[in-house]
Amino acid sequence: MSAPVVASKTPYVLELEPGTYMWCRCGRSANQPFCDGSHKGTELTPEKLVLEEPRKVALCGCKQTGNPPYCDGSHKHVD
């Protein structure tokens, strides 16, 4: 299985409006933390995030989270 690329060693803290977002799971997107299709050719696929109301979120940048797409502090253990 393809391993994700660490895009950032810190989370992406964003104020998002209601809507559907596709979080980049592979780490290859040029549009971090969102998918731009760069995962094609890997076994990794984006994670759908649906927000019903405006919300501040911390999206994982290291792609190692156990709670995708949200940061769980895994970046503290990434080399």
Jmol script that loads the backbone (N, CA, C; Angstrom):
load data "model"
ATOM      1  N   MET A   1       0.850  -1.191   0.000  1.00  0.00           N
ATOM      2  CA  MET A   1       0.000   0.000   0.000  1.00  0.00           C
ATOM      3  C   MET A   1       0.887   1.243   0.000  1.00  0.00           C
ATOM      4  N   SER A   2       0.477   2.250  -0.719  1.00  0.00           N
ATOM      5  CA  SER A   2       1.214   3.513  -0.776  1.00  0.00           C
ATOM      6  C   SER A   2       1.144   4.214   0.575  1.00  0.00           C
ATOM      7  N   ALA A   3       2.267   4.723   1.019  1.00  0.00           N
ATOM      8  CA  ALA A   3       2.305   5.481   2.268  1.00  0.00           C
ATOM      9  C   ALA A   3       2.019   6.942   1.977  1.00  0.00           C
ATOM     10  N   PRO A   4       1.273   7.607   2.854  1.00  0.00           N
ATOM     11  CA  PRO A   4       1.032   9.025   2.643  1.00  0.00           C
ATOM     12  C   PRO A   4       2.298   9.840   2.855  1.00  0.00           C
ATOM     13  N   VAL A   5       2.370  10.965   2.181  1.00  0.00           N
ATOM     14  CA  VAL A   5       3.464  11.915   2.322  1.00  0.00           C
ATOM     15  C   VAL A   5       3.080  12.888   3.437  1.00  0.00           C
ATOM     16  N   VAL A   6       4.023  13.217   4.298  1.00  0.00           N
ATOM     17  CA  VAL A   6       3.765  14.211   5.350  1.00  0.00           C
ATOM     18  C   VAL A   6       3.743  15.586   4.678  1.00  0.00           C
ATOM     19  N   ALA A   7       2.575  16.188   4.608  1.00  0.00           N
ATOM     20  CA  ALA A   7       2.428  17.501   3.974  1.00  0.00           C
ATOM     21  C   ALA A   7       2.811  18.623   4.932  1.00  0.00           C
ATOM     22  N   SER A   8       2.541  18.408   6.226  1.00  0.00           N
ATOM     23  CA  SER A   8       2.837  19.418   7.244  1.00  0.00           C
ATOM     24  C   SER A   8       2.976  18.722   8.595  1.00  0.00           C
ATOM     25  N   LYS A   9       3.865  19.211   9.413  1.00  0.00           N
ATOM     26  CA  LYS A   9       4.020  18.645  10.749  1.00  0.00           C
ATOM     27  C   LYS A   9       3.163  19.379  11.775  1.00  0.00           C
ATOM     28  N   THR A  10       2.254  20.190  11.276  1.00  0.00           N
ATOM     29  CA  THR A  10       1.270  20.873  12.113  1.00  0.00           C
ATOM     30  C   THR A  10      -0.089  20.760  11.436  1.00  0.00           C
ATOM     31  N   PRO A  11      -1.166  20.875  12.205  1.00  0.00           N
ATOM     32  CA  PRO A  11      -2.491  20.805  11.596  1.00  0.00           C
ATOM     33  C   PRO A  11      -2.832  22.074  10.815  1.00  0.00           C
ATOM     34  N   TYR A  12      -3.790  21.943   9.933  1.00  0.00           N
ATOM     35  CA  TYR A  12      -4.350  23.088   9.214  1.00  0.00           C
ATOM     36  C   TYR A  12      -5.576  23.536  10.005  1.00  0.00           C
ATOM     37  N   VAL A  13      -5.471  24.663  10.679  1.00  0.00           N
ATOM     38  CA  VAL A  13      -6.579  25.188  11.472  1.00  0.00           C
ATOM     39  C   VAL A  13      -7.319  26.190  10.597  1.00  0.00           C
ATOM     40  N   LEU A  14      -8.578  25.865  10.316  1.00  0.00           N
ATOM     41  CA  LEU A  14      -9.362  26.643   9.354  1.00  0.00           C
ATOM     42  C   LEU A  14     -10.757  26.933   9.883  1.00  0.00           C
ATOM     43  N   GLU A  15     -11.311  28.061   9.480  1.00  0.00           N
ATOM     44  CA  GLU A  15     -12.724  28.386   9.693  1.00  0.00           C
ATOM     45  C   GLU A  15     -13.429  28.020   8.393  1.00  0.00           C
ATOM     46  N   LEU A  16     -14.247  26.974   8.423  1.00  0.00           N
ATOM     47  CA  LEU A  16     -14.910  26.507   7.205  1.00  0.00           C
ATOM     48  C   LEU A  16     -16.404  26.793   7.240  1.00  0.00           C
ATOM     49  N   GLU A  17     -16.930  27.081   6.085  1.00  0.00           N
ATOM     50  CA  GLU A  17     -18.362  27.286   5.908  1.00  0.00           C
ATOM     51  C   GLU A  17     -19.048  25.933   5.721  1.00  0.00           C
ATOM     52  N   PRO A  18     -20.370  25.884   5.880  1.00  0.00           N
ATOM     53  CA  PRO A  18     -21.079  24.627   5.629  1.00  0.00           C
ATOM     54  C   PRO A  18     -20.806  24.149   4.199  1.00  0.00           C
ATOM     55  N   GLY A  19     -20.698  22.858   4.045  1.00  0.00           N
ATOM     56  CA  GLY A  19     -20.460  22.295   2.725  1.00  0.00           C
ATOM     57  C   GLY A  19     -19.749  20.965   2.803  1.00  0.00           C
ATOM     58  N   THR A  20     -19.403  20.453   1.645  1.00  0.00           N
ATOM     59  CA  THR A  20     -18.700  19.179   1.536  1.00  0.00           C
ATOM     60  C   THR A  20     -17.277  19.448   1.077  1.00  0.00           C
ATOM     61  N   TYR A  21     -16.336  18.878   1.778  1.00  0.00           N
ATOM     62  CA  TYR A  21     -14.913  19.048   1.502  1.00  0.00           C
ATOM     63  C   TYR A  21     -14.282  17.668   1.353  1.00  0.00           C
ATOM     64  N   MET A  22     -13.242  17.588   0.553  1.00  0.00           N
ATOM     65  CA  MET A  22     -12.498  16.342   0.399  1.00  0.00           C
ATOM     66  C   MET A  22     -11.090  16.572   0.941  1.00  0.00           C
ATOM     67  N   TRP A  23     -10.805  15.943   2.088  1.00  0.00           N
ATOM     68  CA  TRP A  23      -9.513  16.081   2.752  1.00  0.00           C
ATOM     69  C   TRP A  23      -8.499  15.162   2.079  1.00  0.00           C
ATOM     70  N   CYS A  24      -7.349  15.704   1.761  1.00  0.00           N
ATOM     71  CA  CYS A  24      -6.271  14.945   1.131  1.00  0.00           C
ATOM     72  C   CYS A  24      -5.691  13.949   2.126  1.00  0.00           C
ATOM     73  N   ARG A  25      -5.784  12.672   1.803  1.00  0.00           N
ATOM     74  CA  ARG A  25      -5.240  11.615   2.654  1.00  0.00           C
ATOM     75  C   ARG A  25      -3.815  11.238   2.241  1.00  0.00           C
ATOM     76  N   CYS A  26      -3.463  11.497   0.971  1.00  0.00           N
ATOM     77  CA  CYS A  26      -2.172  11.034   0.445  1.00  0.00           C
ATOM     78  C   CYS A  26      -1.016  11.995   0.739  1.00  0.00           C
ATOM     79  N   GLY A  27      -1.313  13.267   0.982  1.00  0.00           N
ATOM     80  CA  GLY A  27      -0.279  14.261   1.254  1.00  0.00           C
ATOM     81  C   GLY A  27       0.362  14.850   0.012  1.00  0.00           C
ATOM     82  N   ARG A  28      -0.083  14.451  -1.165  1.00  0.00           N
ATOM     83  CA  ARG A  28       0.533  14.893  -2.418  1.00  0.00           C
ATOM     84  C   ARG A  28      -0.144  16.122  -3.038  1.00  0.00           C
ATOM     85  N   SER A  29      -1.296  16.498  -2.548  1.00  0.00           N
ATOM     86  CA  SER A  29      -2.061  17.604  -3.123  1.00  0.00           C
ATOM     87  C   SER A  29      -1.314  18.931  -3.003  1.00  0.00           C
ATOM     88  N   ALA A  30      -1.393  19.735  -4.038  1.00  0.00           N
ATOM     89  CA  ALA A  30      -0.832  21.088  -4.002  1.00  0.00           C
ATOM     90  C   ALA A  30      -1.825  22.051  -3.347  1.00  0.00           C
ATOM     91  N   ASN A  31      -3.002  21.556  -3.022  1.00  0.00           N
ATOM     92  CA  ASN A  31      -4.080  22.361  -2.449  1.00  0.00           C
ATOM     93  C   ASN A  31      -4.360  21.925  -1.003  1.00  0.00           C
ATOM     94  N   GLN A  32      -3.315  21.666  -0.235  1.00  0.00           N
ATOM     95  CA  GLN A  32      -3.466  21.172   1.141  1.00  0.00           C
ATOM     96  C   GLN A  32      -4.335  22.099   1.968  1.00  0.00           C
ATOM     97  N   PRO A  33      -5.180  21.538   2.821  1.00  0.00           N
ATOM     98  CA  PRO A  33      -5.334  20.136   3.163  1.00  0.00           C
ATOM     99  C   PRO A  33      -6.362  19.414   2.313  1.00  0.00           C
ATOM    100  N   PHE A  34      -6.748  20.016   1.209  1.00  0.00           N
ATOM    101  CA  PHE A  34      -7.804  19.445   0.388  1.00  0.00           C
ATOM    102  C   PHE A  34      -7.252  18.713  -0.829  1.00  0.00           C
ATOM    103  N   CYS A  35      -8.021  17.780  -1.322  1.00  0.00           N
ATOM    104  CA  CYS A  35      -7.630  16.933  -2.445  1.00  0.00           C
ATOM    105  C   CYS A  35      -7.634  17.703  -3.763  1.00  0.00           C
ATOM    106  N   ASP A  36      -6.628  17.430  -4.588  1.00  0.00           N
ATOM    107  CA  ASP A  36      -6.601  17.969  -5.950  1.00  0.00           C
ATOM    108  C   ASP A  36      -6.471  16.852  -6.985  1.00  0.00           C
ATOM    109  N   GLY A  37      -6.652  15.593  -6.543  1.00  0.00           N
ATOM    110  CA  GLY A  37      -6.569  14.455  -7.456  1.00  0.00           C
ATOM    111  C   GLY A  37      -5.192  13.831  -7.553  1.00  0.00           C
ATOM    112  N   SER A  38      -4.232  14.345  -6.806  1.00  0.00           N
ATOM    113  CA  SER A  38      -2.862  13.835  -6.881  1.00  0.00           C
ATOM    114  C   SER A  38      -2.714  12.405  -6.365  1.00  0.00           C
ATOM    115  N   HIS A  39      -3.727  11.879  -5.713  1.00  0.00           N
ATOM    116  CA  HIS A  39      -3.674  10.511  -5.193  1.00  0.00           C
ATOM    117  C   HIS A  39      -3.800   9.455  -6.293  1.00  0.00           C
ATOM    118  N   LYS A  40      -4.191   9.869  -7.482  1.00  0.00           N
ATOM    119  CA  LYS A  40      -4.363   8.901  -8.574  1.00  0.00           C
ATOM    120  C   LYS A  40      -3.074   8.116  -8.774  1.00  0.00           C
ATOM    121  N   GLY A  41      -3.209   6.796  -8.883  1.00  0.00           N
ATOM    122  CA  GLY A  41      -2.053   5.920  -9.002  1.00  0.00           C
ATOM    123  C   GLY A  41      -1.609   5.353  -7.664  1.00  0.00           C
ATOM    124  N   THR A  42      -2.266   5.772  -6.574  1.00  0.00           N
ATOM    125  CA  THR A  42      -2.001   5.215  -5.252  1.00  0.00           C
ATOM    126  C   THR A  42      -3.260   4.492  -4.787  1.00  0.00           C
ATOM    127  N   GLU A  43      -3.154   3.783  -3.692  1.00  0.00           N
ATOM    128  CA  GLU A  43      -4.338   3.138  -3.109  1.00  0.00           C
ATOM    129  C   GLU A  43      -5.083   4.076  -2.168  1.00  0.00           C
ATOM    130  N   LEU A  44      -4.547   5.272  -1.981  1.00  0.00           N
ATOM    131  CA  LEU A  44      -5.130   6.236  -1.047  1.00  0.00           C
ATOM    132  C   LEU A  44      -6.228   7.046  -1.722  1.00  0.00           C
ATOM    133  N   THR A  45      -7.288   7.292  -0.989  1.00  0.00           N
ATOM    134  CA  THR A  45      -8.394   8.099  -1.503  1.00  0.00           C
ATOM    135  C   THR A  45      -8.714   9.194  -0.490  1.00  0.00           C
ATOM    136  N   PRO A  46      -9.297  10.309  -0.935  1.00  0.00           N
ATOM    137  CA  PRO A  46      -9.607  11.399  -0.006  1.00  0.00           C
ATOM    138  C   PRO A  46     -10.715  11.013   0.968  1.00  0.00           C
ATOM    139  N   GLU A  47     -10.769  11.751   2.047  1.00  0.00           N
ATOM    140  CA  GLU A  47     -11.792  11.570   3.089  1.00  0.00           C
ATOM    141  C   GLU A  47     -12.819  12.682   2.956  1.00  0.00           C
ATOM    142  N   LYS A  48     -14.090  12.314   2.873  1.00  0.00           N
ATOM    143  CA  LYS A  48     -15.170  13.296   2.761  1.00  0.00           C
ATOM    144  C   LYS A  48     -15.462  13.909   4.128  1.00  0.00           C
ATOM    145  N   LEU A  49     -15.565  15.224   4.142  1.00  0.00           N
ATOM    146  CA  LEU A  49     -15.908  15.979   5.343  1.00  0.00           C
ATOM    147  C   LEU A  49     -17.134  16.820   5.020  1.00  0.00           C
ATOM    148  N   VAL A  50     -18.222  16.600   5.755  1.00  0.00           N
ATOM    149  CA  VAL A  50     -19.457  17.351   5.540  1.00  0.00           C
ATOM    150  C   VAL A  50     -19.725  18.185   6.788  1.00  0.00           C
ATOM    151  N   LEU A  51     -19.849  19.494   6.593  1.00  0.00           N
ATOM    152  CA  LEU A  51     -20.158  20.412   7.694  1.00  0.00           C
ATOM    153  C   LEU A  51     -21.546  20.990   7.480  1.00  0.00           C
ATOM    154  N   GLU A  52     -22.346  20.943   8.513  1.00  0.00           N
ATOM    155  CA  GLU A  52     -23.721  21.456   8.443  1.00  0.00           C
ATOM    156  C   GLU A  52     -23.805  22.924   8.861  1.00  0.00           C
ATOM    157  N   GLU A  53     -22.770  23.402   9.552  1.00  0.00           N
ATOM    158  CA  GLU A  53     -22.751  24.788  10.010  1.00  0.00           C
ATOM    159  C   GLU A  53     -21.305  25.281  10.003  1.00  0.00           C
ATOM    160  N   PRO A  54     -21.094  26.595  10.048  1.00  0.00           N
ATOM    161  CA  PRO A  54     -19.719  27.106  10.086  1.00  0.00           C
ATOM    162  C   PRO A  54     -18.995  26.523  11.296  1.00  0.00           C
ATOM    163  N   ARG A  55     -17.722  26.197  11.094  1.00  0.00           N
ATOM    164  CA  ARG A  55     -16.991  25.532  12.177  1.00  0.00           C
ATOM    165  C   ARG A  55     -15.492  25.732  12.025  1.00  0.00           C
ATOM    166  N   LYS A  56     -14.823  25.912  13.153  1.00  0.00           N
ATOM    167  CA  LYS A  56     -13.362  25.939  13.171  1.00  0.00           C
ATOM    168  C   LYS A  56     -12.895  24.492  13.330  1.00  0.00           C
ATOM    169  N   VAL A  57     -11.995  24.062  12.434  1.00  0.00           N
ATOM    170  CA  VAL A  57     -11.503  22.689  12.455  1.00  0.00           C
ATOM    171  C   VAL A  57      -9.980  22.677  12.417  1.00  0.00           C
ATOM    172  N   ALA A  58      -9.407  21.617  12.939  1.00  0.00           N
ATOM    173  CA  ALA A  58      -7.964  21.372  12.848  1.00  0.00           C
ATOM    174  C   ALA A  58      -7.803  20.093  12.036  1.00  0.00           C
ATOM    175  N   LEU A  59      -7.475  20.253  10.752  1.00  0.00           N
ATOM    176  CA  LEU A  59      -7.341  19.114   9.857  1.00  0.00           C
ATOM    177  C   LEU A  59      -5.902  18.619   9.854  1.00  0.00           C
ATOM    178  N   CYS A  60      -5.738  17.322   9.884  1.00  0.00           N
ATOM    179  CA  CYS A  60      -4.428  16.698   9.957  1.00  0.00           C
ATOM    180  C   CYS A  60      -3.570  17.076   8.750  1.00  0.00           C
ATOM    181  N   GLY A  61      -2.333  17.456   9.029  1.00  0.00           N
ATOM    182  CA  GLY A  61      -1.384  17.774   7.967  1.00  0.00           C
ATOM    183  C   GLY A  61      -0.358  16.680   7.760  1.00  0.00           C
ATOM    184  N   CYS A  62      -0.131  15.859   8.798  1.00  0.00           N
ATOM    185  CA  CYS A  62       0.890  14.812   8.689  1.00  0.00           C
ATOM    186  C   CYS A  62       0.354  13.543   8.040  1.00  0.00           C
ATOM    187  N   LYS A  63      -0.967  13.422   7.946  1.00  0.00           N
ATOM    188  CA  LYS A  63      -1.648  12.288   7.309  1.00  0.00           C
ATOM    189  C   LYS A  63      -1.490  10.991   8.096  1.00  0.00           C
ATOM    190  N   GLN A  64      -1.136  11.092   9.383  1.00  0.00           N
ATOM    191  CA  GLN A  64      -0.950   9.923  10.242  1.00  0.00           C
ATOM    192  C   GLN A  64      -2.053   9.796  11.295  1.00  0.00           C
ATOM    193  N   THR A  65      -3.028  10.688  11.280  1.00  0.00           N
ATOM    194  CA  THR A  65      -4.077  10.707  12.292  1.00  0.00           C
ATOM    195  C   THR A  65      -4.857   9.392  12.372  1.00  0.00           C
ATOM    196  N   GLY A  66      -5.304   9.076  13.558  1.00  0.00           N
ATOM    197  CA  GLY A  66      -6.194   7.937  13.765  1.00  0.00           C
ATOM    198  C   GLY A  66      -7.647   8.353  13.704  1.00  0.00           C
ATOM    199  N   ASN A  67      -7.901   9.636  13.468  1.00  0.00           N
ATOM    200  CA  ASN A  67      -9.255  10.184  13.426  1.00  0.00           C
ATOM    201  C   ASN A  67      -9.415  11.097  12.209  1.00  0.00           C
ATOM    202  N   PRO A  68      -9.225  10.543  10.999  1.00  0.00           N
ATOM    203  CA  PRO A  68      -9.277  11.401   9.802  1.00  0.00           C
ATOM    204  C   PRO A  68     -10.645  12.049   9.613  1.00  0.00           C
ATOM    205  N   PRO A  69     -10.690  13.291   9.189  1.00  0.00           N
ATOM    206  CA  PRO A  69      -9.605  14.139   8.733  1.00  0.00           C
ATOM    207  C   PRO A  69      -9.011  15.023   9.830  1.00  0.00           C
ATOM    208  N   TYR A  70      -9.424  14.791  11.074  1.00  0.00           N
ATOM    209  CA  TYR A  70      -9.046  15.693  12.162  1.00  0.00           C
ATOM    210  C   TYR A  70      -7.684  15.341  12.766  1.00  0.00           C
ATOM    211  N   CYS A  71      -6.985  16.362  13.207  1.00  0.00           N
ATOM    212  CA  CYS A  71      -5.705  16.189  13.883  1.00  0.00           C
ATOM    213  C   CYS A  71      -5.935  15.504  15.233  1.00  0.00           C
ATOM    214  N   ASP A  72      -5.108  14.504  15.524  1.00  0.00           N
ATOM    215  CA  ASP A  72      -5.157  13.851  16.835  1.00  0.00           C
ATOM    216  C   ASP A  72      -3.814  13.942  17.560  1.00  0.00           C
ATOM    217  N   GLY A  73      -2.923  14.796  17.062  1.00  0.00           N
ATOM    218  CA  GLY A  73      -1.624  14.986  17.676  1.00  0.00           C
ATOM    219  C   GLY A  73      -0.542  14.034  17.167  1.00  0.00           C
ATOM    220  N   SER A  74      -0.868  13.206  16.186  1.00  0.00           N
ATOM    221  CA  SER A  74       0.116  12.256  15.647  1.00  0.00           C
ATOM    222  C   SER A  74       1.352  12.937  15.098  1.00  0.00           C
ATOM    223  N   HIS A  75       1.223  14.198  14.674  1.00  0.00           N
ATOM    224  CA  HIS A  75       2.374  14.920  14.106  1.00  0.00           C
ATOM    225  C   HIS A  75       3.521  15.065  15.107  1.00  0.00           C
ATOM    226  N   LYS A  76       3.226  14.929  16.387  1.00  0.00           N
ATOM    227  CA  LYS A  76       4.262  15.028  17.410  1.00  0.00           C
ATOM    228  C   LYS A  76       5.242  13.863  17.356  1.00  0.00           C
ATOM    229  N   HIS A  77       4.850  12.790  16.655  1.00  0.00           N
ATOM    230  CA  HIS A  77       5.678  11.578  16.573  1.00  0.00           C
ATOM    231  C   HIS A  77       6.219  11.338  15.175  1.00  0.00           C
ATOM    232  N   VAL A  78       6.084  12.313  14.283  1.00  0.00           N
ATOM    233  CA  VAL A  78       6.561  12.184  12.898  1.00  0.00           C
ATOM    234  C   VAL A  78       7.968  12.752  12.804  1.00  0.00           C
ATOM    235  N   ASP A  79       8.853  11.998  12.166  1.00  0.00           N
ATOM    236  CA  ASP A  79      10.240  12.473  11.975  1.00  0.00           C
ATOM    237  C   ASP A  79      10.327  13.440  10.829  1.00  0.00           C
TER     238      ASP A  79
END
end "model"
wireframe off; spacefill off
backbone 0.3
color backbone group
